Amino acid sequence: MTYEEWVAKMERMCGSSVTLGGSDPYGATCELDAGHRGPHRSPNPFGGDGFYEWTGGGTCAGDPLPVRNARFVES
C-alpha cells in the first residue's frame, strides 16, 4: 500500500467510537469504512478473543453521542 492509498483509507474511516464506561473508560473505534450499514466493530479492549459491536456513538463538537445495542461477541 502506498502512502497516498493509506491516507485515502484513513480519510474513509468511520471514526465512530464507544466508551465502555467505568471511572477509567476504554474507547473503541470503528474499523469499518464510512458509509457502511452494519454495526460498528472494535477489538476487545481488555485483550483476548472476541470483539464489541454497537450502533450509534461517535462525537459531535467533542461531546459523545449515544451508543445503542452494544454487545460483546465471542470469536
PDB file of N, CA, C, O and CB in Angstrom:
ATOM      1  N   MET A   1       0.841  -1.168   0.000  1.00  0.00           N
ATOM      2  CA  MET A   1       0.000   0.000   0.000  1.00  0.00           C
ATOM      3  C   MET A   1       0.894   1.243   0.000  1.00  0.00           C
ATOM      4  O   MET A   1       1.811   1.367   0.813  1.00  0.00           O
ATOM      5  CB  MET A   1      -0.961  -0.008   1.218  1.00  0.00           C
ATOM      6  N   THR A   2       0.611   2.144  -0.915  1.00  0.00           N
ATOM      7  CA  THR A   2       1.383   3.382  -0.970  1.00  0.00           C
ATOM      8  C   THR A   2       0.920   4.344   0.125  1.00  0.00           C
ATOM      9  O   THR A   2      -0.129   4.146   0.738  1.00  0.00           O
ATOM     10  CB  THR A   2       1.251   4.043  -2.358  1.00  0.00           C
ATOM     11  N   TYR A   3       1.711   5.381   0.359  1.00  0.00           N
ATOM     12  CA  TYR A   3       1.339   6.379   1.358  1.00  0.00           C
ATOM     13  C   TYR A   3       0.023   7.052   0.977  1.00  0.00           C
ATOM     14  O   TYR A   3      -0.829   7.285   1.834  1.00  0.00           O
ATOM     15  CB  TYR A   3       2.452   7.430   1.512  1.00  0.00           C
ATOM     16  N   GLU A   4      -0.143   7.363  -0.305  1.00  0.00           N
ATOM     17  CA  GLU A   4      -1.363   8.016  -0.767  1.00  0.00           C
ATOM     18  C   GLU A   4      -2.575   7.117  -0.553  1.00  0.00           C
ATOM     19  O   GLU A   4      -3.641   7.596  -0.166  1.00  0.00           O
ATOM     20  CB  GLU A   4      -1.241   8.394  -2.245  1.00  0.00           C
ATOM     21  N   GLU A   5      -2.421   5.821  -0.801  1.00  0.00           N
ATOM     22  CA  GLU A   5      -3.518   4.882  -0.559  1.00  0.00           C
ATOM     23  C   GLU A   5      -3.842   4.809   0.923  1.00  0.00           C
ATOM     24  O   GLU A   5      -5.010   4.744   1.307  1.00  0.00           O
ATOM     25  CB  GLU A   5      -3.164   3.486  -1.092  1.00  0.00           C
ATOM     26  N   TRP A   6      -2.795   4.821   1.765  1.00  0.00           N
ATOM     27  CA  TRP A   6      -3.006   4.774   3.210  1.00  0.00           C
ATOM     28  C   TRP A   6      -3.761   6.016   3.688  1.00  0.00           C
ATOM     29  O   TRP A   6      -4.688   5.906   4.490  1.00  0.00           O
ATOM     30  CB  TRP A   6      -1.658   4.653   3.945  1.00  0.00           C
ATOM     31  N   VAL A   7      -3.368   7.203   3.198  1.00  0.00           N
ATOM     32  CA  VAL A   7      -4.055   8.436   3.576  1.00  0.00           C
ATOM     33  C   VAL A   7      -5.516   8.373   3.137  1.00  0.00           C
ATOM     34  O   VAL A   7      -6.406   8.737   3.905  1.00  0.00           O
ATOM     35  CB  VAL A   7      -3.353   9.669   2.953  1.00  0.00           C
ATOM     36  N   ALA A   8      -5.770   7.920   1.919  1.00  0.00           N
ATOM     37  CA  ALA A   8      -7.144   7.806   1.433  1.00  0.00           C
ATOM     38  C   ALA A   8      -7.954   6.850   2.302  1.00  0.00           C
ATOM     39  O   ALA A   8      -9.118   7.116   2.602  1.00  0.00           O
ATOM     40  CB  ALA A   8      -7.157   7.332  -0.025  1.00  0.00           C
ATOM     41  N   LYS A   9      -7.346   5.744   2.705  1.00  0.00           N
ATOM     42  CA  LYS A   9      -8.040   4.779   3.573  1.00  0.00           C
ATOM     43  C   LYS A   9      -8.374   5.424   4.916  1.00  0.00           C
ATOM     44  O   LYS A   9      -9.485   5.260   5.419  1.00  0.00           O
ATOM     45  CB  LYS A   9      -7.172   3.509   3.789  1.00  0.00           C
ATOM     46  N   MET A  10      -7.428   6.153   5.500  1.00  0.00           N
ATOM     47  CA  MET A  10      -7.667   6.797   6.784  1.00  0.00           C
ATOM     48  C   MET A  10      -8.794   7.827   6.685  1.00  0.00           C
ATOM     49  O   MET A  10      -9.581   7.979   7.619  1.00  0.00           O
ATOM     50  CB  MET A  10      -6.385   7.462   7.288  1.00  0.00           C
ATOM     51  N   GLU A  11      -8.872   8.532   5.557  1.00  0.00           N
ATOM     52  CA  GLU A  11      -9.921   9.531   5.366  1.00  0.00           C
ATOM     53  C   GLU A  11     -11.298   8.896   5.208  1.00  0.00           C
ATOM     54  O   GLU A  11     -12.311   9.554   5.448  1.00  0.00           O
ATOM     55  CB  GLU A  11      -9.609  10.384   4.152  1.00  0.00           C
ATOM     56  N   ARG A  12     -11.349   7.632   4.811  1.00  0.00           N
ATOM     57  CA  ARG A  12     -12.619   6.929   4.649  1.00  0.00           C
ATOM     58  C   ARG A  12     -13.106   6.278   5.945  1.00  0.00           C
ATOM     59  O   ARG A  12     -14.251   5.830   6.022  1.00  0.00           O
ATOM     60  CB  ARG A  12     -12.484   5.877   3.575  1.00  0.00           C
ATOM     61  N   MET A  13     -12.251   6.225   6.953  1.00  0.00           N
ATOM     62  CA  MET A  13     -12.639   5.531   8.175  1.00  0.00           C
ATOM     63  C   MET A  13     -13.849   6.198   8.815  1.00  0.00           C
ATOM     64  O   MET A  13     -14.019   7.416   8.744  1.00  0.00           O
ATOM     65  CB  MET A  13     -11.472   5.494   9.162  1.00  0.00           C
ATOM     66  N   CYS A  14     -14.669   5.390   9.430  1.00  0.00           N
ATOM     67  CA  CYS A  14     -15.915   5.864  10.025  1.00  0.00           C
ATOM     68  C   CYS A  14     -15.659   6.838  11.161  1.00  0.00           C
ATOM     69  O   CYS A  14     -16.261   7.912  11.200  1.00  0.00           O
ATOM     70  CB  CYS A  14     -16.736   4.692  10.526  1.00  0.00           C
ATOM     71  N   GLY A  15     -14.787   6.487  12.075  1.00  0.00           N
ATOM     72  CA  GLY A  15     -14.462   7.391  13.171  1.00  0.00           C
ATOM     73  C   GLY A  15     -15.389   7.316  14.360  1.00  0.00           C
ATOM     74  O   GLY A  15     -15.132   7.981  15.364  1.00  0.00           O
ATOM     75  N   SER A  16     -16.461   6.534  14.296  1.00  0.00           N
ATOM     76  CA  SER A  16     -17.355   6.414  15.438  1.00  0.00           C
ATOM     77  C   SER A  16     -16.680   5.612  16.535  1.00  0.00           C
ATOM     78  O   SER A  16     -15.843   4.751  16.260  1.00  0.00           O
ATOM     79  CB  SER A  16     -18.686   5.759  15.029  1.00  0.00           C
ATOM     80  N   SER A  17     -17.046   5.896  17.781  1.00  0.00           N
ATOM     81  CA  SER A  17     -16.410   5.188  18.877  1.00  0.00           C
ATOM     82  C   SER A  17     -17.406   4.944  19.994  1.00  0.00           C
ATOM     83  O   SER A  17     -18.493   5.523  20.015  1.00  0.00           O
ATOM     84  CB  SER A  17     -15.204   5.969  19.397  1.00  0.00           C
ATOM     85  N   VAL A  18     -17.029   4.092  20.906  1.00  0.00           N
ATOM     86  CA  VAL A  18     -17.869   3.771  22.060  1.00  0.00           C
ATOM     87  C   VAL A  18     -17.000   3.788  23.306  1.00  0.00           C
ATOM     88  O   VAL A  18     -15.834   3.397  23.260  1.00  0.00           O
ATOM     89  CB  VAL A  18     -18.572   2.385  21.888  1.00  0.00           C
ATOM     90  N   THR A  19     -17.562   4.236  24.412  1.00  0.00           N
ATOM     91  CA  THR A  19     -16.882   4.156  25.701  1.00  0.00           C
ATOM     92  C   THR A  19     -17.589   3.091  26.514  1.00  0.00           C
ATOM     93  O   THR A  19     -18.812   3.109  26.647  1.00  0.00           O
ATOM     94  CB  THR A  19     -16.876   5.539  26.449  1.00  0.00           C
ATOM     95  N   LEU A  20     -16.826   2.175  27.048  1.00  0.00           N
ATOM     96  CA  LEU A  20     -17.427   1.042  27.752  1.00  0.00           C
ATOM     97  C   LEU A  20     -17.763   1.367  29.197  1.00  0.00           C
ATOM     98  O   LEU A  20     -18.339   0.528  29.890  1.00  0.00           O
ATOM     99  CB  LEU A  20     -16.499  -0.144  27.707  1.00  0.00           C
ATOM    100  N   GLY A  21     -17.421   2.557  29.672  1.00  0.00           N
ATOM    101  CA  GLY A  21     -17.845   3.003  30.987  1.00  0.00           C
ATOM    102  C   GLY A  21     -16.823   2.767  32.075  1.00  0.00           C
ATOM    103  O   GLY A  21     -15.731   2.257  31.823  1.00  0.00           O
ATOM    104  N   GLY A  22     -17.189   3.144  33.290  1.00  0.00           N
ATOM    105  CA  GLY A  22     -16.299   3.000  34.423  1.00  0.00           C
ATOM    106  C   GLY A  22     -15.511   4.280  34.670  1.00  0.00           C
ATOM    107  O   GLY A  22     -15.567   5.220  33.877  1.00  0.00           O
ATOM    108  N   SER A  23     -14.786   4.305  35.763  1.00  0.00           N
ATOM    109  CA  SER A  23     -14.021   5.509  36.089  1.00  0.00           C
ATOM    110  C   SER A  23     -12.799   5.665  35.198  1.00  0.00           C
ATOM    111  O   SER A  23     -12.250   6.762  35.093  1.00  0.00           O
ATOM    112  CB  SER A  23     -13.592   5.480  37.544  1.00  0.00           C
ATOM    113  N   ASP A  24     -12.367   4.595  34.559  1.00  0.00           N
ATOM    114  CA  ASP A  24     -11.249   4.640  33.626  1.00  0.00           C
ATOM    115  C   ASP A  24     -11.710   3.991  32.322  1.00  0.00           C
ATOM    116  O   ASP A  24     -11.275   2.889  31.988  1.00  0.00           O
ATOM    117  CB  ASP A  24      -9.977   3.916  34.211  1.00  0.00           C
ATOM    118  N   PRO A  25     -12.589   4.674  31.586  1.00  0.00           N
ATOM    119  CA  PRO A  25     -13.233   4.031  30.435  1.00  0.00           C
ATOM    120  C   PRO A  25     -12.259   3.728  29.300  1.00  0.00           C
ATOM    121  O   PRO A  25     -11.265   4.425  29.096  1.00  0.00           O
ATOM    122  CB  PRO A  25     -14.348   4.910  29.916  1.00  0.00           C
ATOM    123  N   TYR A  26     -12.578   2.675  28.581  1.00  0.00           N
ATOM    124  CA  TYR A  26     -11.841   2.306  27.387  1.00  0.00           C
ATOM    125  C   TYR A  26     -12.600   2.836  26.182  1.00  0.00           C
ATOM    126  O   TYR A  26     -13.830   2.809  26.169  1.00  0.00           O
ATOM    127  CB  TYR A  26     -11.640   0.764  27.296  1.00  0.00           C
ATOM    128  N   GLY A  27     -11.896   3.311  25.181  1.00  0.00           N
ATOM    129  CA  GLY A  27     -12.538   3.743  23.956  1.00  0.00           C
ATOM    130  C   GLY A  27     -12.392   2.671  22.885  1.00  0.00           C
ATOM    131  O   GLY A  27     -11.370   1.987  22.827  1.00  0.00           O
ATOM    132  N   ALA A  28     -13.388   2.523  22.053  1.00  0.00           N
ATOM    133  CA  ALA A  28     -13.351   1.579  20.943  1.00  0.00           C
ATOM    134  C   ALA A  28     -13.688   2.342  19.675  1.00  0.00           C
ATOM    135  O   ALA A  28     -14.675   3.077  19.639  1.00  0.00           O
ATOM    136  CB  ALA A  28     -14.339   0.386  21.168  1.00  0.00           C
ATOM    137  N   THR A  29     -12.898   2.182  18.656  1.00  0.00           N
ATOM    138  CA  THR A  29     -13.092   2.927  17.420  1.00  0.00           C
ATOM    139  C   THR A  29     -13.518   1.994  16.308  1.00  0.00           C
ATOM    140  O   THR A  29     -13.035   0.866  16.214  1.00  0.00           O
ATOM    141  CB  THR A  29     -11.817   3.672  17.030  1.00  0.00           C
ATOM    142  N   CYS A  30     -14.413   2.457  15.474  1.00  0.00           N
ATOM    143  CA  CYS A  30     -14.916   1.660  14.359  1.00  0.00           C
ATOM    144  C   CYS A  30     -13.790   1.351  13.378  1.00  0.00           C
ATOM    145  O   CYS A  30     -12.998   2.228  13.031  1.00  0.00           O
ATOM    146  CB  CYS A  30     -16.064   2.394  13.642  1.00  0.00           C
ATOM    147  N   GLU A  31     -13.726   0.089  12.931  1.00  0.00           N
ATOM    148  CA  GLU A  31     -12.704  -0.327  11.975  1.00  0.00           C
ATOM    149  C   GLU A  31     -13.237  -0.380  10.545  1.00  0.00           C
ATOM    150  O   GLU A  31     -12.496  -0.723   9.624  1.00  0.00           O
ATOM    151  CB  GLU A  31     -12.153  -1.684  12.365  1.00  0.00           C
ATOM    152  N   LEU A  32     -14.504  -0.048  10.350  1.00  0.00           N
ATOM    153  CA  LEU A  32     -15.121  -0.146   9.034  1.00  0.00           C
ATOM    154  C   LEU A  32     -15.085   1.194   8.317  1.00  0.00           C
ATOM    155  O   LEU A  32     -15.008   2.243   8.957  1.00  0.00           O
ATOM    156  CB  LEU A  32     -16.559  -0.641   9.153  1.00  0.00           C
ATOM    157  N   ASP A  33     -15.141   1.163   6.998  1.00  0.00           N
ATOM    158  CA  ASP A  33     -15.136   2.389   6.203  1.00  0.00           C
ATOM    159  C   ASP A  33     -16.435   3.168   6.388  1.00  0.00           C
ATOM    160  O   ASP A  33     -17.469   2.593   6.726  1.00  0.00           O
ATOM    161  CB  ASP A  33     -14.922   2.064   4.723  1.00  0.00           C
ATOM    162  N   ALA A  34     -16.375   4.466   6.165  1.00  0.00           N
ATOM    163  CA  ALA A  34     -17.561   5.317   6.234  1.00  0.00           C
ATOM    164  C   ALA A  34     -18.600   4.845   5.231  1.00  0.00           C
ATOM    165  O   ALA A  34     -18.263   4.333   4.163  1.00  0.00           O
ATOM    166  CB  ALA A  34     -17.195   6.790   5.973  1.00  0.00           C
ATOM    167  N   GLY A  35     -19.835   5.018   5.577  1.00  0.00           N
ATOM    168  CA  GLY A  35     -20.914   4.638   4.683  1.00  0.00           C
ATOM    169  C   GLY A  35     -21.393   3.210   4.855  1.00  0.00           C
ATOM    170  O   GLY A  35     -22.321   2.795   4.161  1.00  0.00           O
ATOM    171  N   HIS A  36     -20.799   2.450   5.745  1.00  0.00           N
ATOM    172  CA  HIS A  36     -21.241   1.079   5.941  1.00  0.00           C
ATOM    173  C   HIS A  36     -22.608   1.063   6.615  1.00  0.00           C
ATOM    174  O   HIS A  36     -22.995   2.030   7.271  1.00  0.00           O
ATOM    175  CB  HIS A  36     -20.217   0.291   6.776  1.00  0.00           C
ATOM    176  N   ARG A  37     -23.325  -0.022   6.452  1.00  0.00           N
ATOM    177  CA  ARG A  37     -24.665  -0.119   7.012  1.00  0.00           C
ATOM    178  C   ARG A  37     -24.712  -1.043   8.220  1.00  0.00           C
ATOM    179  O   ARG A  37     -25.700  -1.040   8.955  1.00  0.00           O
ATOM    180  CB  ARG A  37     -25.634  -0.602   5.958  1.00  0.00           C
ATOM    181  N   GLY A  38     -23.688  -1.818   8.437  1.00  0.00           N
ATOM    182  CA  GLY A  38     -23.676  -2.761   9.545  1.00  0.00           C
ATOM    183  C   GLY A  38     -23.297  -2.096  10.847  1.00  0.00           C
ATOM    184  O   GLY A  38     -23.055  -0.889  10.885  1.00  0.00           O
ATOM    185  N   PRO A  39     -23.242  -2.872  11.913  1.00  0.00           N
ATOM    186  CA  PRO A  39     -22.835  -2.288  13.201  1.00  0.00           C
ATOM    187  C   PRO A  39     -21.354  -1.953  13.213  1.00  0.00           C
ATOM    188  O   PRO A  39     -20.575  -2.505  12.437  1.00  0.00           O
ATOM    189  CB  PRO A  39     -23.156  -3.246  14.351  1.00  0.00           C
ATOM    190  N   HIS A  40     -20.973  -1.042  14.099  1.00  0.00           N
ATOM    191  CA  HIS A  40     -19.565  -0.747  14.302  1.00  0.00           C
ATOM    192  C   HIS A  40     -18.938  -1.927  15.020  1.00  0.00           C
ATOM    193  O   HIS A  40     -19.628  -2.676  15.711  1.00  0.00           O
ATOM    194  CB  HIS A  40     -19.367   0.572  15.105  1.00  0.00           C
ATOM    195  N   ARG A  41     -17.654  -2.093  14.862  1.00  0.00           N
ATOM    196  CA  ARG A  41     -16.958  -3.228  15.475  1.00  0.00           C
ATOM    197  C   ARG A  41     -15.601  -2.761  15.985  1.00  0.00           C
ATOM    198  O   ARG A  41     -14.921  -1.970  15.331  1.00  0.00           O
ATOM    199  CB  ARG A  41     -16.792  -4.403  14.461  1.00  0.00           C
ATOM    200  N   SER A  42     -15.216  -3.253  17.148  1.00  0.00           N
ATOM    201  CA  SER A  42     -13.902  -2.927  17.695  1.00  0.00           C
ATOM    202  C   SER A  42     -13.336  -4.142  18.401  1.00  0.00           C
ATOM    203  O   SER A  42     -14.093  -5.003  18.851  1.00  0.00           O
ATOM    204  CB  SER A  42     -13.982  -1.724  18.663  1.00  0.00           C
ATOM    205  N   PRO A  43     -12.012  -4.229  18.506  1.00  0.00           N
ATOM    206  CA  PRO A  43     -11.408  -5.342  19.231  1.00  0.00           C
ATOM    207  C   PRO A  43     -11.735  -5.245  20.717  1.00  0.00           C
ATOM    208  O   PRO A  43     -12.102  -4.180  21.214  1.00  0.00           O
ATOM    209  CB  PRO A  43      -9.882  -5.366  19.017  1.00  0.00           C
ATOM    210  N   ASN A  44     -11.600  -6.349  21.408  1.00  0.00           N
ATOM    211  CA  ASN A  44     -11.832  -6.390  22.844  1.00  0.00           C
ATOM    212  C   ASN A  44     -10.796  -5.502  23.539  1.00  0.00           C
ATOM    213  O   ASN A  44      -9.605  -5.803  23.467  1.00  0.00           O
ATOM    214  CB  ASN A  44     -11.765  -7.854  23.379  1.00  0.00           C
ATOM    215  N   PRO A  45     -11.204  -4.422  24.206  1.00  0.00           N
ATOM    216  CA  PRO A  45     -10.223  -3.525  24.824  1.00  0.00           C
ATOM    217  C   PRO A  45      -9.516  -4.153  26.018  1.00  0.00           C
ATOM    218  O   PRO A  45      -8.514  -3.619  26.493  1.00  0.00           O
ATOM    219  CB  PRO A  45     -10.897  -2.247  25.257  1.00  0.00           C
ATOM    220  N   PHE A  46     -10.019  -5.264  26.503  1.00  0.00           N
ATOM    221  CA  PHE A  46      -9.398  -5.947  27.636  1.00  0.00           C
ATOM    222  C   PHE A  46      -8.441  -7.038  27.179  1.00  0.00           C
ATOM    223  O   PHE A  46      -7.890  -7.763  28.007  1.00  0.00           O
ATOM    224  CB  PHE A  46     -10.466  -6.542  28.539  1.00  0.00           C
ATOM    225  N   GLY A  47      -8.235  -7.163  25.864  1.00  0.00           N
ATOM    226  CA  GLY A  47      -7.371  -8.203  25.324  1.00  0.00           C
ATOM    227  C   GLY A  47      -8.137  -9.501  25.135  1.00  0.00           C
ATOM    228  O   GLY A  47      -9.290  -9.615  25.551  1.00  0.00           O
ATOM    229  N   GLY A  48      -7.510 -10.456  24.522  1.00  0.00           N
ATOM    230  CA  GLY A  48      -8.156 -11.745  24.308  1.00  0.00           C
ATOM    231  C   GLY A  48      -9.019 -11.771  23.063  1.00  0.00           C
ATOM    232  O   GLY A  48      -9.000 -10.853  22.243  1.00  0.00           O
ATOM    233  N   ASP A  49      -9.772 -12.848  22.948  1.00  0.00           N
ATOM    234  CA  ASP A  49     -10.609 -13.050  21.771  1.00  0.00           C
ATOM    235  C   ASP A  49     -11.896 -12.237  21.872  1.00  0.00           C
ATOM    236  O   ASP A  49     -12.224 -11.680  22.920  1.00  0.00           O
ATOM    237  CB  ASP A  49     -10.934 -14.536  21.595  1.00  0.00           C
ATOM    238  N   GLY A  50     -12.598 -12.188  20.774  1.00  0.00           N
ATOM    239  CA  GLY A  50     -13.884 -11.517  20.736  1.00  0.00           C
ATOM    240  C   GLY A  50     -13.758 -10.053  20.365  1.00  0.00           C
ATOM    241  O   GLY A  50     -12.657  -9.520  20.228  1.00  0.00           O
ATOM    242  N   PHE A  51     -14.915  -9.407  20.204  1.00  0.00           N
ATOM    243  CA  PHE A  51     -14.955  -8.006  19.826  1.00  0.00           C
ATOM    244  C   PHE A  51     -16.283  -7.410  20.275  1.00  0.00           C
ATOM    245  O   PHE A  51     -17.219  -8.132  20.620  1.00  0.00           O
ATOM    246  CB  PHE A  51     -14.758  -7.835  18.298  1.00  0.00           C
ATOM    247  N   TYR A  52     -16.349  -6.090  20.266  1.00  0.00           N
ATOM    248  CA  TYR A  52     -17.581  -5.378  20.582  1.00  0.00           C
ATOM    249  C   TYR A  52     -18.228  -4.891  19.300  1.00  0.00           C
ATOM    250  O   TYR A  52     -17.545  -4.463  18.369  1.00  0.00           O
ATOM    251  CB  TYR A  52     -17.309  -4.197  21.535  1.00  0.00           C
ATOM    252  N   GLU A  53     -19.559  -4.960  19.260  1.00  0.00           N
ATOM    253  CA  GLU A  53     -20.337  -4.372  18.177  1.00  0.00           C
ATOM    254  C   GLU A  53     -21.292  -3.370  18.796  1.00  0.00           C
ATOM    255  O   GLU A  53     -21.790  -3.589  19.901  1.00  0.00           O
ATOM    256  CB  GLU A  53     -21.107  -5.465  17.354  1.00  0.00           C
ATOM    257  N   TRP A  54     -21.558  -2.261  18.092  1.00  0.00           N
ATOM    258  CA  TRP A  54     -22.517  -1.286  18.576  1.00  0.00           C
ATOM    259  C   TRP A  54     -23.035  -0.456  17.423  1.00  0.00           C
ATOM    260  O   TRP A  54     -22.449  -0.439  16.341  1.00  0.00           O
ATOM    261  CB  TRP A  54     -21.893  -0.392  19.643  1.00  0.00           C
ATOM    262  N   THR A  55     -24.124   0.226  17.658  1.00  0.00           N
ATOM    263  CA  THR A  55     -24.645   1.200  16.703  1.00  0.00           C
ATOM    264  C   THR A  55     -24.636   2.557  17.388  1.00  0.00           C
ATOM    265  O   THR A  55     -24.599   2.644  18.615  1.00  0.00           O
ATOM    266  CB  THR A  55     -26.089   0.817  16.208  1.00  0.00           C
ATOM    267  N   GLY A  56     -24.669   3.589  16.607  1.00  0.00           N
ATOM    268  CA  GLY A  56     -24.601   4.941  17.152  1.00  0.00           C
ATOM    269  C   GLY A  56     -23.189   5.267  17.584  1.00  0.00           C
ATOM    270  O   GLY A  56     -22.222   4.705  17.069  1.00  0.00           O
ATOM    271  N   GLY A  57     -23.076   6.173  18.527  1.00  0.00           N
ATOM    272  CA  GLY A  57     -21.765   6.549  19.046  1.00  0.00           C
ATOM    273  C   GLY A  57     -21.110   7.639  18.230  1.00  0.00           C
ATOM    274  O   GLY A  57     -21.754   8.288  17.406  1.00  0.00           O
ATOM    275  N   GLY A  58     -19.855   7.830  18.459  1.00  0.00           N
ATOM    276  CA  GLY A  58     -19.111   8.903  17.811  1.00  0.00           C
ATOM    277  C   GLY A  58     -19.164  10.164  18.648  1.00  0.00           C
ATOM    278  O   GLY A  58     -19.558  10.123  19.813  1.00  0.00           O
ATOM    279  N   THR A  59     -18.775  11.273  18.069  1.00  0.00           N
ATOM    280  CA  THR A  59     -18.789  12.543  18.786  1.00  0.00           C
ATOM    281  C   THR A  59     -19.343  13.637  17.896  1.00  0.00           C
ATOM    282  O   THR A  59     -19.319  13.534  16.670  1.00  0.00           O
ATOM    283  CB  THR A  59     -17.382  12.911  19.274  1.00  0.00           C
ATOM    284  N   CYS A  60     -19.843  14.689  18.531  1.00  0.00           N
ATOM    285  CA  CYS A  60     -20.298  15.890  17.836  1.00  0.00           C
ATOM    286  C   CYS A  60     -19.774  17.073  18.629  1.00  0.00           C
ATOM    287  O   CYS A  60     -20.151  17.255  19.786  1.00  0.00           O
ATOM    288  CB  CYS A  60     -21.873  15.935  17.694  1.00  0.00           C
ATOM    289  N   ALA A  61     -18.919  17.871  18.031  1.00  0.00           N
ATOM    290  CA  ALA A  61     -18.302  19.019  18.700  1.00  0.00           C
ATOM    291  C   ALA A  61     -17.613  18.592  19.989  1.00  0.00           C
ATOM    292  O   ALA A  61     -17.609  19.332  20.973  1.00  0.00           O
ATOM    293  CB  ALA A  61     -19.353  20.097  18.998  1.00  0.00           C
ATOM    294  N   GLY A  62     -17.034  17.405  19.980  1.00  0.00           N
ATOM    295  CA  GLY A  62     -16.294  16.906  21.130  1.00  0.00           C
ATOM    296  C   GLY A  62     -17.132  16.215  22.184  1.00  0.00           C
ATOM    297  O   GLY A  62     -16.582  15.664  23.137  1.00  0.00           O
ATOM    298  N   ASP A  63     -18.462  16.229  22.037  1.00  0.00           N
ATOM    299  CA  ASP A  63     -19.337  15.571  23.006  1.00  0.00           C
ATOM    300  C   ASP A  63     -19.712  14.189  22.508  1.00  0.00           C
ATOM    301  O   ASP A  63     -20.006  14.025  21.324  1.00  0.00           O
ATOM    302  CB  ASP A  63     -20.603  16.409  23.264  1.00  0.00           C
ATOM    303  N   PRO A  64     -19.708  13.177  23.394  1.00  0.00           N
ATOM    304  CA  PRO A  64     -20.063  11.824  22.958  1.00  0.00           C
ATOM    305  C   PRO A  64     -21.535  11.720  22.593  1.00  0.00           C
ATOM    306  O   PRO A  64     -22.392  12.340  23.223  1.00  0.00           O
ATOM    307  CB  PRO A  64     -19.730  10.814  24.047  1.00  0.00           C
ATOM    308  N   LEU A  65     -21.813  10.924  21.562  1.00  0.00           N
ATOM    309  CA  LEU A  65     -23.185  10.644  21.147  1.00  0.00           C
ATOM    310  C   LEU A  65     -23.614   9.293  21.721  1.00  0.00           C
ATOM    311  O   LEU A  65     -22.768   8.451  22.020  1.00  0.00           O
ATOM    312  CB  LEU A  65     -23.312  10.653  19.590  1.00  0.00           C
ATOM    313  N   PRO A  66     -24.917   9.083  21.876  1.00  0.00           N
ATOM    314  CA  PRO A  66     -25.382   7.829  22.496  1.00  0.00           C
ATOM    315  C   PRO A  66     -24.967   6.593  21.697  1.00  0.00           C
ATOM    316  O   PRO A  66     -24.944   6.604  20.467  1.00  0.00           O
ATOM    317  CB  PRO A  66     -26.899   7.852  22.642  1.00  0.00           C
ATOM    318  N   VAL A  67     -24.646   5.545  22.420  1.00  0.00           N
ATOM    319  CA  VAL A  67     -24.328   4.246  21.840  1.00  0.00           C
ATOM    320  C   VAL A  67     -25.510   3.333  22.115  1.00  0.00           C
ATOM    321  O   VAL A  67     -26.040   3.318  23.226  1.00  0.00           O
ATOM    322  CB  VAL A  67     -22.992   3.653  22.425  1.00  0.00           C
ATOM    323  N   ARG A  68     -25.925   2.576  21.117  1.00  0.00           N
ATOM    324  CA  ARG A  68     -27.059   1.669  21.268  1.00  0.00           C
ATOM    325  C   ARG A  68     -26.635   0.253  20.903  1.00  0.00           C
ATOM    326  O   ARG A  68     -25.705   0.053  20.122  1.00  0.00           O
ATOM    327  CB  ARG A  68     -28.250   2.124  20.393  1.00  0.00           C
ATOM    328  N   ASN A  69     -27.311  -0.705  21.463  1.00  0.00           N
ATOM    329  CA  ASN A  69     -27.140  -2.121  21.090  1.00  0.00           C
ATOM    330  C   ASN A  69     -25.707  -2.612  21.234  1.00  0.00           C
ATOM    331  O   ASN A  69     -25.255  -3.438  20.441  1.00  0.00           O
ATOM    332  CB  ASN A  69     -27.591  -2.333  19.667  1.00  0.00           C
ATOM    333  N   ALA A  70     -24.984  -2.113  22.240  1.00  0.00           N
ATOM    334  CA  ALA A  70     -23.600  -2.584  22.446  1.00  0.00           C
ATOM    335  C   ALA A  70     -23.636  -4.012  22.965  1.00  0.00           C
ATOM    336  O   ALA A  70     -24.411  -4.340  23.864  1.00  0.00           O
ATOM    337  CB  ALA A  70     -22.824  -1.655  23.444  1.00  0.00           C
ATOM    338  N   ARG A  71     -22.791  -4.856  22.392  1.00  0.00           N
ATOM    339  CA  ARG A  71     -22.727  -6.252  22.856  1.00  0.00           C
ATOM    340  C   ARG A  71     -21.364  -6.813  22.558  1.00  0.00           C
ATOM    341  O   ARG A  71     -20.699  -6.409  21.604  1.00  0.00           O
ATOM    342  CB  ARG A  71     -23.822  -7.121  22.193  1.00  0.00           C
ATOM    343  N   PHE A  72     -20.951  -7.762  23.398  1.00  0.00           N
ATOM    344  CA  PHE A  72     -19.688  -8.458  23.201  1.00  0.00           C
ATOM    345  C   PHE A  72     -19.963  -9.717  22.397  1.00  0.00           C
ATOM    346  O   PHE A  72     -20.900 -10.456  22.698  1.00  0.00           O
ATOM    347  CB  PHE A  72     -19.004  -8.796  24.561  1.00  0.00           C
ATOM    348  N   VAL A  73     -19.155  -9.964  21.382  1.00  0.00           N
ATOM    349  CA  VAL A  73     -19.301 -11.134  20.521  1.00  0.00           C
ATOM    350  C   VAL A  73     -18.063 -11.989  20.661  1.00  0.00           C
ATOM    351  O   VAL A  73     -16.951 -11.530  20.401  1.00  0.00           O
ATOM    352  CB  VAL A  73     -19.529 -10.726  19.040  1.00  0.00           C
ATOM    353  N   GLU A  74     -18.248 -13.229  21.069  1.00  0.00           N
ATOM    354  CA  GLU A  74     -17.101 -14.139  21.186  1.00  0.00           C
ATOM    355  C   GLU A  74     -16.689 -14.629  19.816  1.00  0.00           C
ATOM    356  O   GLU A  74     -17.540 -14.925  18.977  1.00  0.00           O
ATOM    357  CB  GLU A  74     -17.432 -15.335  22.102  1.00  0.00           C
ATOM    358  N   SER A  75     -15.369 -14.717  19.578  1.00  0.00           N
ATOM    359  CA  SER A  75     -14.911 -15.197  18.268  1.00  0.00           C
ATOM    360  C   SER A  75     -14.570 -16.652  18.305  1.00  0.00           C
ATOM    361  O   SER A  75     -14.168 -17.218  17.289  1.00  0.00           O
ATOM    362  CB  SER A  75     -13.713 -14.413  17.797  1.00  0.00           C
TER     363      SER A  75
END
